[in-house]
Amino acid sequence: MRILYCVPMLYNAAGIERVLTQKVNWLAAHTDHSFFIATTEPTPKGKSTCAFALDKRVEVVPFDIDFNADYRKPLLSKWWGHMRRMKTYRRALTEYILTNKIDLCISLGGKEIAFLKDLPCRTIAEMHFAMKQREQLLCTEHHGLVWSLLGKIRTWQLVQAVRPLELLVVLTEADKVAWNAEGCDNVVCIPNICSLDGQALPKEKKTKTMLAVGRLHEQKGFDLLLEAWQEIDKNHPEWTLRIVGEGHKRAELENQIKALHLERVILVGNTDKIAQEYAQASAFVLSSRYEGLPLVLIEAMWSGLPCVAFDCPHGPAELLSDNRGWLVENGDVKALSKQIAYVLSHPEEAAGRAHKAQQYAQARYSEQNIMPQWVKIVESGKWKVEHSF
């Protein structure tokens, strides 16, 4: 079987790219199928095409459509450029599928999702974000009735695009319920693999550090975390907050750190040694406004860190319920600060919850548990898989 994955890019060292690379590497090593990955965004100069190591048996197909080219243009020019590129992409992708006799195309929610149902092969959508994320993104970056309405339209368009597909794979049971409520009866929940599976956990010396990981973007709520950290900075001066990740909000966050006089907050930037960051930290915090299924929270649990998170849609509740961590009402900065302080002051209770979370994460989010479900889908076309957890 010849299987084509579609993703905007592979050069970005983020969650989707990491999960896709790990998954395809496993499939290439454990099945006899051929795998291809189509990308739409050109690789910037100075960057590798793949941020993570990719099996040599997997072929990368760069279409170089460059949907980001018109991002900052006026609305009408942006719309026209987008439509023109969509036409080019649809024609090129269809031709590639026919020429290379592709049997199955799996979209990770990129631009091709709009015409996925019309491609000349089996088609599956693999959503790494929740159903309403497009709406949430617009309403986070913009305010007003027009943007809210536009967000709802985007969600409606997405529902119409995926409803006719053979299968829609989502990351959480809560998101599955949301899709089902919109009339999608082709939905199955298969979580992501923890990217730390197969790696020996580093034996690093623990420091009094609380770790946060993610893009420096509105979604990740690091501005809220800095507000919450003010009291921690005053009352627990021996603790440091390390924020690992990069993004367009760096300057704003740096200014906020200065304005709040936070002396023990470090914006680390990107790193290729994330396992060491988890190993050296003593606690983890997730301050996101919304998520799909936060891979970084799974990694923190896998690494044995006590975790505090906003109860944002979706993911944290499924991960940290049953006393595997602490959930705080989404967006409640004071409650987050109070909960962080509690965790830092109760190390024995924190260690107990962290151990329970680690056992849960290593059982549920392992390659051994997740990948056979994907093999069954790919090889049989049947989406009613039997979960082994």
C-alpha positions in Angstrom: 0.0 0.0 0.0 1.2 3.5 -0.8 0.3 6.1 1.9 0.6 9.8 1.6 0.5 12.2 4.6 -0.2 15.9 4.1 1.2 18.4 6.5 2.0 22.1 6.1 5.7 21.7 7.0 8.3 19.4 8.6 11.0 22.0 9.3 9.2 23.4 12.4 10.3 21.8 15.7 6.8 21.5 17.1 4.3 18.9 18.3 2.6 18.0 15.0 5.9 17.5 13.2 7.4 15.5 16.0 4.4 13.2 16.3 4.1 12.7 12.6 7.8 11.9 12.2 7.7 9.4 15.1 4.6 7.7 13.8 5.8 7.4 10.2 9.2 6.1 11.3 7.4 3.4 13.3 5.2 2.4 10.4 8.1 2.3 8.0 10.0 0.0 10.3 7.1 -2.3 11.2 5.0 -2.6 8.0 5.7 -3.3 4.3 3.9 -0.2 3.1 5.4 2.8 1.3 5.2 6.2 2.9 5.3 9.8 1.5 4.9 13.1 3.2 3.6 16.1 1.2 4.4 19.6 2.5 3.0 22.9 1.3 5.3 25.5 2.9 8.8 26.1 1.5 11.6 25.4 3.9 13.3 28.7 5.0 16.9 29.2 4.2 19.2 27.9 6.9 16.7 25.3 8.1 16.6 21.6 7.5 13.6 20.2 5.6 12.9 17.9 8.6 13.3 19.2 12.2 13.3 15.6 13.5 15.1 12.5 12.1 13.1 10.9 9.4 13.4 7.2 8.2 15.2 7.1 4.9 12.4 4.9 3.5 10.0 7.9 3.8 10.0 10.3 0.9 9.2 14.0 1.4 7.3 15.7 -1.4 7.7 19.5 -1.3 4.9 21.2 -3.2 6.1 24.7 -2.1 2.7 26.3 -2.5 3.5 29.0 0.2 0.1 29.7 1.7 1.8 32.1 4.1 3.0 34.5 1.4 -0.2 36.7 1.5 -0.7 36.5 5.3 -0.1 40.2 5.9 -1.7 41.6 2.8 -5.1 43.4 2.7 -8.1 41.1 3.2 -9.2 41.1 -0.5 -5.7 40.5 -1.8 -5.2 37.8 0.8 -8.4 36.1 -0.2 -7.6 36.2 -3.9 -4.0 34.8 -3.3 -5.4 32.1 -1.1 -7.9 30.9 -3.7 -5.3 30.9 -6.4 -2.9 28.8 -4.3 -5.7 26.5 -3.3 -6.5 25.8 -7.0 -2.8 25.1 -7.7 -2.5 22.8 -4.7 -5.6 20.9 -5.5 -4.5 20.2 -9.0 -1.0 19.3 -8.0 -2.0 17.0 -5.2 -4.6 15.2 -7.3 -2.1 14.7 -10.1 0.5 13.4 -7.7 -2.0 10.9 -6.2 -2.9 9.6 -9.7 0.6 9.5 -11.0 2.1 7.7 -8.0 -0.9 5.4 -7.4 -1.5 6.6 -3.8 -3.9 4.3 -2.0 -4.5 6.4 1.1 -4.2 10.1 1.8 -4.1 11.2 5.5 -4.5 15.0 6.1 -3.2 16.5 9.4 -5.7 19.4 9.1 -3.9 21.5 6.5 -5.3 23.4 3.5 -6.2 20.1 1.7 -8.9 19.4 4.2 -11.2 21.6 2.2 -11.1 19.2 -0.8 -9.9 16.0 0.8 -13.2 14.2 0.2 -12.8 14.7 -3.6 -9.3 13.2 -3.9 -9.1 10.0 -6.0 -8.1 7.6 -3.1 -9.1 6.7 0.4 -9.1 9.7 2.6 -8.7 10.2 6.4 -8.4 13.3 8.5 -6.1 13.2 11.5 -6.9 16.3 13.7 -4.3 17.5 16.1 -6.5 20.3 17.2 -10.0 20.4 18.7 -13.0 21.0 16.6 -13.4 24.7 17.6 -9.7 25.6 17.5 -10.0 27.8 14.3 -12.8 29.7 16.1 -10.8 29.9 19.3 -7.7 31.2 17.5 -9.6 34.0 15.7 -11.3 35.1 19.0 -8.0 35.0 20.8 -6.3 37.3 18.3 -9.3 39.5 17.4 -12.4 40.8 19.3 -15.8 41.7 18.1 -19.0 40.2 16.7 -17.6 39.9 13.1 -14.6 37.9 14.2 -16.8 35.7 16.4 -19.2 35.0 13.4 -16.2 34.3 11.1 -14.9 31.8 13.6 -18.2 30.0 13.7 -18.3 29.9 9.9 -14.8 28.4 9.9 -15.9 25.7 12.3 -19.0 25.0 10.1 -16.8 24.7 7.0 -14.5 22.2 8.8 -17.4 20.1 9.8 -18.8 20.0 6.3 -15.3 19.0 5.0 -14.7 16.0 7.3 -18.2 14.6 7.5 -18.0 12.6 4.2 -14.6 11.2 4.9 -13.9 7.5 5.6 -12.6 8.4 9.0 -11.9 11.4 11.3 -9.3 10.7 14.0 -9.3 13.0 17.0 -7.1 13.1 20.1 -9.6 13.2 23.0 -13.0 11.6 23.9 -14.3 15.1 24.7 -13.5 16.3 21.2 -15.1 13.1 19.8 -18.3 14.0 21.5 -18.2 17.5 20.1 -17.8 16.1 16.5 -20.6 13.5 17.0 -22.9 16.3 18.1 -22.3 18.0 14.7 -23.4 14.9 12.9 -20.0 13.3 12.3 -20.5 9.5 12.8 -17.1 8.6 11.4 -15.1 9.7 14.4 -12.6 7.6 16.5 -10.3 8.7 19.3 -6.6 7.7 19.0 -4.3 9.8 21.2 -0.8 10.8 20.2 2.3 8.8 21.2 4.5 10.3 23.8 7.6 11.5 21.9 9.8 10.3 24.8 8.9 6.7 24.3 12.0 4.7 23.4 14.3 7.2 25.0 16.1 6.5 28.3 15.1 9.2 30.8 18.2 11.4 31.5 19.7 11.2 35.0 19.9 14.9 35.7 20.2 16.6 39.0 16.8 18.1 40.0 16.6 21.8 40.5 13.9 24.0 42.0 12.5 24.8 38.6 9.0 24.9 37.3 8.9 24.2 33.6 6.5 25.3 30.9 6.9 24.4 27.2 5.2 25.7 24.1 5.2 28.2 21.3 5.3 31.8 22.5 1.7 32.4 21.2 -1.6 33.6 22.6 -2.9 30.1 22.7 -0.3 29.0 25.3 -1.3 31.6 27.8 2.2 32.5 29.0 1.1 36.0 29.7 -1.4 34.5 32.2 1.4 32.4 33.7 3.6 35.4 34.3 0.8 37.1 36.1 0.3 34.0 38.3 4.1 33.8 38.9 4.2 37.2 40.7 3.2 35.7 44.0 5.5 32.7 43.5 8.4 35.0 42.8 7.8 36.9 46.1 7.0 33.9 48.4 9.2 31.2 46.9 12.3 33.1 45.8 14.3 29.8 45.5 12.2 28.7 42.6 12.8 29.5 38.9 10.3 29.4 36.0 11.7 28.2 32.7 9.6 28.7 29.6 10.9 26.6 26.7 9.8 27.6 23.2 9.9 30.4 20.6 7.4 32.6 18.8 6.1 36.0 17.9 5.1 36.9 21.5 8.7 36.9 22.8 9.1 40.7 22.9 5.8 41.2 24.6 6.6 38.5 27.2 10.1 40.0 27.8 8.5 43.4 28.4 5.9 41.8 30.8 8.7 40.1 32.7 10.4 43.5 33.1 7.2 45.3 34.1 6.4 42.7 36.7 10.0 42.7 38.0 10.2 38.9 37.7 13.9 38.1 38.4 13.6 34.3 38.2 11.8 33.8 34.8 13.9 32.5 31.9 12.7 32.4 28.3 14.8 29.6 27.1 13.9 29.5 23.4 13.9 26.3 21.4 16.0 23.4 22.4 16.9 20.0 20.9 17.4 18.7 24.5 13.8 18.8 25.8 14.3 15.5 27.7 17.0 17.2 29.8 14.7 20.1 30.6 12.0 17.7 32.0 14.7 15.8 33.9 16.1 18.8 35.6 12.8 20.4 36.5 10.8 19.6 39.6 7.3 20.6 38.5 5.4 21.5 35.3 2.7 24.0 34.4 0.4 24.2 31.4 -1.3 27.7 31.1 -2.9 27.2 27.6 -6.2 28.9 26.8 -7.2 25.9 24.6 -5.5 22.7 23.3 -6.1 19.6 21.3 -4.2 17.1 23.4 -1.2 18.8 24.9 1.8 16.7 24.0 4.1 18.6 26.4 1.8 17.7 29.3 2.0 14.0 28.3 5.8 14.4 28.2 5.9 16.0 31.6 3.8 13.2 33.1 5.9 10.6 31.3 9.0 12.2 32.9 7.5 12.0 36.4 6.8 15.7 37.0 3.9 16.9 39.2 1.7 18.9 36.9 -0.7 21.9 37.2 -2.8 22.9 34.3 -5.7 25.2 33.3 -8.8 23.0 32.6 -8.9 24.2 29.0 -10.6 22.5 26.2 -9.4 19.8 25.4 -7.0 17.4 27.0 -5.9 18.4 30.5 -9.0 17.0 32.2 -8.5 13.6 30.6 -4.8 13.6 31.5 -4.8 14.9 35.1 -8.1 13.6 36.5 -8.2 10.9 39.1 -5.5 12.7 41.2 -2.8 12.5 38.5 -2.2 16.2 38.9 -4.1 19.5 39.6 -6.6 21.2 37.4 -7.5 24.9 37.7 -10.5 26.8 36.2 -9.5 27.9 32.8 -8.1 31.5 32.8 -8.2 31.9 36.6 -4.8 33.5 37.2 -5.2 33.7 41.0 -6.3 30.1 41.3 -3.3 29.1 39.2 -0.9 31.0 41.4 -2.4 29.5 44.5 -2.3 25.9 43.1 1.4 26.3 42.0 2.3 27.5 45.5 0.5 24.5 47.0 2.4 22.1 44.8 5.7 23.7 45.7 4.9 23.5 49.4 3.7 19.9 49.4 6.5 17.8 47.8 5.3 14.5 49.2 1.8 14.8 47.8 3.2 16.2 44.5 5.5 13.2 44.2 2.6 10.7 44.8 0.5 12.3 42.1 3.4 12.5 39.7 4.1 8.8 40.1 0.5 7.9 39.4 0.6 10.2 36.3 3.8 8.6 35.1 2.4 5.1 35.3 -0.7 6.2 33.4 1.2 8.1 30.7 3.7 5.3 30.0 0.9 2.8 29.7 -1.6 4.7 27.6 0.6 6.9 25.3 3.3 4.3 24.4 4.0 3.2 20.8 3.1 -0.3 21.8 -0.4 0.8 22.7 -1.1 3.4 20.0 0.5 2.2 16.8 -1.4 -1.2 16.4 -4.6 0.9 16.2 -3.1 2.8 13.3 -2.0 -0.3 11.6 -5.5 -1.7 11.8 -7.0 1.5 10.3 -4.5 1.7 7.5 -4.6 -2.0 6.5 -8.3 -2.8 6.9 -10.1 0.5 6.4 -12.1 -0.3 9.5 -12.3 2.5 12.0 -13.9 0.7 14.9 -10.6 -0.2 16.6 -10.4 -2.0 19.9 -8.5 0.0 22.5 -5.9 -1.8 24.6 -6.1 0.5 27.6 
